[in-house]
Amino acid sequence: MKRRTHQKAAVPTLTVDAITGETHLRHRAYKVGDDLYYNGRLVVSGSESAE
């Protein structure tokens, strides 16, 4: 008999950003259009990355 067959992978925790309203994984950067956000702050603007 296998001992750990009752353990399953956990469902990832999702968060909705208060500023953009975007749903994303916690502790991960996420894109809204061409902009990159982390922790509710704009990290890289889409216009900056094109340069």
C-alpha positions as CSV (number, residue, x, y, z in Angstrom):
1,M,0.0,0.0,0.0
2,K,1.3,3.4,-0.9
3,R,1.5,5.9,2.0
4,R,1.1,9.2,0.3
5,T,-1.7,8.6,-2.2
6,H,-4.0,11.0,-0.4
7,Q,-1.7,14.0,-1.1
8,K,-2.7,16.2,-4.0
9,A,-1.2,19.2,-5.7
10,A,-2.6,22.4,-4.2
11,V,-4.7,24.8,-6.2
12,P,-2.6,28.0,-7.0
13,T,-3.7,31.1,-5.1
14,L,-5.0,33.8,-7.3
15,T,-5.2,37.5,-6.4
16,V,-7.1,40.4,-8.1
17,D,-5.0,43.6,-8.3
18,A,-6.9,46.6,-6.8
19,I,-5.4,49.1,-9.3
20,T,-5.7,47.2,-12.6
21,G,-8.3,44.6,-11.8
22,E,-6.1,41.9,-13.3
23,T,-6.3,38.4,-11.9
24,H,-2.8,36.9,-11.4
25,L,-0.7,34.4,-9.4
26,R,0.6,35.6,-6.1
27,H,4.3,36.6,-5.9
28,R,4.6,36.7,-9.7
29,A,4.9,39.6,-12.2
30,Y,2.0,39.9,-14.6
31,K,1.4,41.8,-17.9
32,V,-1.4,44.2,-18.6
33,G,-1.2,45.1,-22.2
34,D,2.5,45.9,-22.8
35,D,3.1,46.9,-19.2
36,L,4.7,44.6,-16.6
37,Y,3.4,44.9,-13.0
38,Y,4.6,43.3,-9.7
39,N,3.0,43.8,-6.3
40,G,0.6,46.4,-7.7
41,R,3.4,48.6,-9.1
42,L,4.4,49.3,-12.6
43,V,7.8,47.7,-13.1
44,V,8.4,48.1,-16.8
45,S,6.3,50.3,-19.1
46,G,5.6,48.9,-22.6
47,S,7.0,52.1,-24.2
48,E,10.3,51.6,-22.3
49,S,10.8,48.0,-23.4
50,A,10.4,49.0,-27.1
51,E,13.4,51.3,-27.0
